[in-house]
Amino acid sequence: MRQLYTSPRQENIDRVFALLNEQGIECTIENRSNYKRQTYQRFSYSQRQENRDNWAQVWVTRADDYTRARALLKELGIEPVVRHGEELALARNPTPDMKRQSVATRVRRIVILAVAGAFVVLMLRYMGVI
């Protein structure tokens, strides 16, 4: 089984599930929530820190149907789940804050290497090698 789609909205999950079943693709739904329970909470797509593992998920049962299911979703304009997709996008297009952090890390490493080099030179002079 492979995960194909995830969403906090149960209506979206049901629509994708129905579409795949119409096309003859076996699939299951994991993490389905119950609307009638007291702990139902509203969701927000703008909350990027939310744990998406708790959202309802559509899984394709047979691996042979996975590519066909992905193609169906892409035809509808729905991007299928990509593992670590947000991290991948950030790595490809870093924010200015991430760029500053990487520059600071490089500078720290260079300074540490310079101090270590100076220490080695001093030790060699002390031992009389140089």
Contacts in CASP RR format, 6 or more apart in sequence:
PFRMAT RR
TARGET T0000
AUTHOR 0000-0000-0000
METHOD contacts of the structure
MODEL  1
MRQLYTSPRQENIDRVFALLNEQGIECTIENRSNYKRQTYQRFSYSQRQE
NRDNWAQVWVTRADDYTRARALLKELGIEPVVRHGEELALARNPTPDMKR
QSVATRVRRIVILAVAGAFVVLMLRYMGVI
1 28 0 8 1.000
1 59 0 8 1.000
1 60 0 8 1.000
1 61 0 8 1.000
2 59 0 8 1.000
2 60 0 8 1.000
2 63 0 8 1.000
2 66 0 8 1.000
3 57 0 8 1.000
3 58 0 8 1.000
3 59 0 8 1.000
3 81 0 8 1.000
4 16 0 8 1.000
4 20 0 8 1.000
4 27 0 8 1.000
4 58 0 8 1.000
4 59 0 8 1.000
4 60 0 8 1.000
4 66 0 8 1.000
4 69 0 8 1.000
4 70 0 8 1.000
4 73 0 8 1.000
4 80 0 8 1.000
4 81 0 8 1.000
5 12 0 8 1.000
5 13 0 8 1.000
5 16 0 8 1.000
5 57 0 8 1.000
5 58 0 8 1.000
5 73 0 8 1.000
5 78 0 8 1.000
5 80 0 8 1.000
5 81 0 8 1.000
6 52 0 8 1.000
6 55 0 8 1.000
6 56 0 8 1.000
6 57 0 8 1.000
6 58 0 8 1.000
6 81 0 8 1.000
7 13 0 8 1.000
7 16 0 8 1.000
7 55 0 8 1.000
7 56 0 8 1.000
8 43 0 8 1.000
8 45 0 8 1.000
8 50 0 8 1.000
8 55 0 8 1.000
8 56 0 8 1.000
9 43 0 8 1.000
10 32 0 8 1.000
10 33 0 8 1.000
10 35 0 8 1.000
10 56 0 8 1.000
13 29 0 8 1.000
13 32 0 8 1.000
13 56 0 8 1.000
13 57 0 8 1.000
13 58 0 8 1.000
16 58 0 8 1.000
16 73 0 8 1.000
16 78 0 8 1.000
17 27 0 8 1.000
17 29 0 8 1.000
17 58 0 8 1.000
19 72 0 8 1.000
19 76 0 8 1.000
20 27 0 8 1.000
20 58 0 8 1.000
20 60 0 8 1.000
20 69 0 8 1.000
20 72 0 8 1.000
21 27 0 8 1.000
23 68 0 8 1.000
23 69 0 8 1.000
23 72 0 8 1.000
24 65 0 8 1.000
25 60 0 8 1.000
25 62 0 8 1.000
25 65 0 8 1.000
25 68 0 8 1.000
25 69 0 8 1.000
25 72 0 8 1.000
26 60 0 8 1.000
26 61 0 8 1.000
26 62 0 8 1.000
26 65 0 8 1.000
27 58 0 8 1.000
27 59 0 8 1.000
27 60 0 8 1.000
27 61 0 8 1.000
27 69 0 8 1.000
28 58 0 8 1.000
28 59 0 8 1.000
28 61 0 8 1.000
29 56 0 8 1.000
29 57 0 8 1.000
29 58 0 8 1.000
29 59 0 8 1.000
30 56 0 8 1.000
30 57 0 8 1.000
30 59 0 8 1.000
31 53 0 8 1.000
31 54 0 8 1.000
31 55 0 8 1.000
31 56 0 8 1.000
31 57 0 8 1.000
32 56 0 8 1.000
33 40 0 8 1.000
33 56 0 8 1.000
34 40 0 8 1.000
43 50 0 8 1.000
44 50 0 8 1.000
48 86 0 8 1.000
57 81 0 8 1.000
60 66 0 8 1.000
60 69 0 8 1.000
69 80 0 8 1.000
70 80 0 8 1.000
73 79 0 8 1.000
73 80 0 8 1.000
74 80 0 8 1.000
82 88 0 8 1.000
90 98 0 8 1.000
94 102 0 8 1.000
121 130 0 8 1.000
124 130 0 8 1.000
END
